[in-house]
Structure formats: C-alpha cells, structure tokens
Amino acid sequence: MAPSIMEILFALGLNEEIVGVTSFCDYPETAATKPKIGGFVNPSIEKIVSLKPDLVIAIGEGNRGETIYRLGNLGLSVYCVNPKGFD
C-alpha cells in the first residue's frame, strides 16, 4: 500500500504476484498495468478486498492504522513494515 514497497516487490521479480498498486505507483512502467487501489493514505478497502490478495503489505509511517486494522478484521493477511534506516 505504498509506492516504495511496490518498487521493492517489482525489483524482487514479483510482478506476477502483485495484484494491485496505489494511484501513485508509476515505476517501473509495468506498475501502470496493475489495478489501482487508491491513494497511499486513503486506499479503497472495497477495491483491495475485491482483488483477493494473499498478503497486503502496508507501511507504518504512512498508511493509516485504522485501514491496516480494518483489512485484518476483514480476514486479510496484512504485514506492516516500519523501516527506520538502512541497518
């Protein structure tokens, strides 16, 4: 649910596994072919659920806690990263 996460997933070669990206995901160009879930702060819960993801990856410093909790309460597996530096 963040452009930075999506870019890392593409760099890891997970293009086929990515079912949706935020409206701000524009790199690599392949991201433009993926369904959009809405914004970074205000993604569409309904759209995310409709894509039936195996895993939703959120970021602690940007995605709203209520969105992360709601997705989890709807039965989706949500992994929240909270990077603080390169270490």
ZIHU-V173752 format. One record per residue. PHI is phi in whole degrees, -180 to 180 (* if undefined). OMEGA is omega as a letter, one per 30 degrees, with the letter a starting at -180 (999 if undefined). BURIAL is b if it has 9 or more other C-alpha atoms within 8 Angstrom, else e. Layout:
<<PHI & OMEGA & BURIAL> <PHI & OMEGA & BURIAL>>
This chain:
<<* & l & b> <-152 & a & b> <-56 & a & b> <-64 & l & e> <-65 & a & b> <-61 & l & b> <-62 & l & b> <-65 & l & e> <-63 & l & b> <-64 & l & b> <-63 & l & e> <-82 & l & e> <82 & a & e> <-98 & a & b> <-51 & a & e> <-67 & a & e> <-83 & a & e> <-80 & a & b> <-102 & l & b> <-164 & a & b> <-138 & l & b> <-74 & l & b> <-65 & a & b> <-95 & a & e> <-81 & a & b> <-130 & l & e> <-140 & f & e> <-71 & a & e> <-57 & l & e> <-59 & l & e> <-59 & a & b> <-66 & a & b> <-87 & a & e> <-88 & l & b> <-60 & a & e> <-95 & l & e> <-100 & a & b> <110 & a & b> <-80 & a & b> <-66 & a & b> <-91 & a & e> <-128 & l & e> <-68 & l & b> <-83 & l & b> <-61 & a & b> <-62 & l & e> <-65 & l & e> <-59 & a & b> <-61 & a & b> <-65 & l & e> <-80 & l & e> <51 & a & e> <-72 & l & b> <-75 & a & e> <-151 & l & e> <-108 & l & b> <-108 & a & b> <-114 & l & b> <-127 & a & b> <-62 & a & b> <-98 & l & e> <165 & l & e> <-76 & a & b> <-72 & l & b> <-57 & a & e> <-63 & l & e> <-68 & a & b> <-61 & l & b> <-65 & a & e> <-64 & l & e> <-62 & l & b> <-63 & l & b> <-67 & l & e> <-85 & l & e> <96 & l & e> <-86 & l & b> <-80 & a & b> <-123 & l & b> <-114 & a & e> <-110 & l & b> <-96 & l & e> <-144 & a & e> <-65 & l & e> <-118 & a & e> <173 & a & e> <-75 & l & e> <-64 & 999 & e>>
